[in-house]
C-alpha cells in the first residue's frame, strides 16, 4: 500500500496486508519501506512467516528485496522482529537500540515467543543506536527516540519526507479502534516508565505517524498520543 510517494506499507495483518494464521490479528506487525535512489530502508519486518508476502507486496510496487539496505527495528517482539534473521541472511544491515539488539541476539522472553507459540530465531544487530542519535542512511537523516514501557526497547524513528515530518512509532501507543496502549503482557512491560514515555512522546511534533499495527495517522497524530497519555494518567496513577 502506497502511503506517500516512495513510502509504502508492505506488511501488517490487522489491516489485511499480510496474513499469518486464522483468527490472529496481531501476529504480524506493520512493516514499512522507504524507497530512495540508493536503495530501500525498511522499518520492522513482521513475524518471519509472512516474509514471502511482504516481498510480493514490494514487487507489486516495483521494489526488490535485494535492494533493502537497512532495517530499523522498533522493538524486539516477535511480530515486529521475527523476520530479522531472514533479512540478515540476505545482507540487510539491522539497526536497533541496545535493549532491542540484546533481546534479539538472545531470543529470550523479551521477544515474546510465548504469545505466538513460536521460537524466536536469533540474529545479531549490525548497528546499535542511542536515544537522540541522528543516523544518516542513504542521504536521509533519522532521529532515534527511545520510549520504553510497552517493552523496554521501544523506539521511534523520525525523518523528513515529502515535506512532512514522519515518525515510525512501533507499539508506543495502541492503534485506532484497538486500545490506547501497546499490549501489556510482555515480560518487561512497565506502567510507570510508560507514562513518562507518553509524556515525552506527546511533545514530539510530527505530521504523520506510522504505528506498529493498524491504521496510519495522516492528520494530527499528537491528538491521538495525548488521548493515550490522558488514558494512562487516569488508569495507572
C-alpha positions, 0 to 999 in steps of 0.5 A: 500500500502506497502511503506517500510517494516512495513510502509504502506499507508492505506488511501488517495483518490487522489491516489485511496486508499480510496474513499469518494464521486464522483468527490472529490479528496481531501476529504480524506487525506493520512493516514499512519501506522507504524507497530512495535512489540508493536503495530501500530502508525498511522499518520492522519486518513482521513475524518471519512467516509472512516474509514471502508476502511482504516481498510480493507486496514490494514487487507489486510496487516495483521494489526488490528485496535485494535492494533493502539496505537497512532495517530499523527495528522498533522493538524486539517482539516477535511480530515486529522482529521475527523476520530479522534473521531472514533479512540478515541472511540476505545482507540487510544491515539491522539497526536497533537500540541496545535493549532491542539488539540484546533481546534479539541476539538472545531470543529470550522472553523479551521477544515474546515467543510465548504469545505466538507459540513460536521460537524466536530465531536469533540474529545479531544487530549490525548497528546499535543506536542511542536515544537522540542519535541522528543516523544518516542512511542513504542521504536521509537523516533519522532521529532515534527516540527511545520510549520504553514501557510497552517493552523496554526497547521501544523506539521511534524513528523520525525523518523528513519526507515529502515535506512532512515530518514522519515518525515510525512509532512501533507499539508506543501507543495502541492503534485506532479502534484497538486500545490506547496502549501497546499490549501489556503482557510482555515480560518487561512491560512497565506502567510507570516508565510508560507514562513518562514515555507518553509524556515525552512522546506527546511533545514530539511534533510530527505530521504523520505517524506510522504505528506498529499495527493498524491504521496510519495517522495522516492528520494530527497524530499528537491528538491521538498520543495525548488521548493515550497519555490522558488514558494512562494518567487516569488508569495507572496513577 
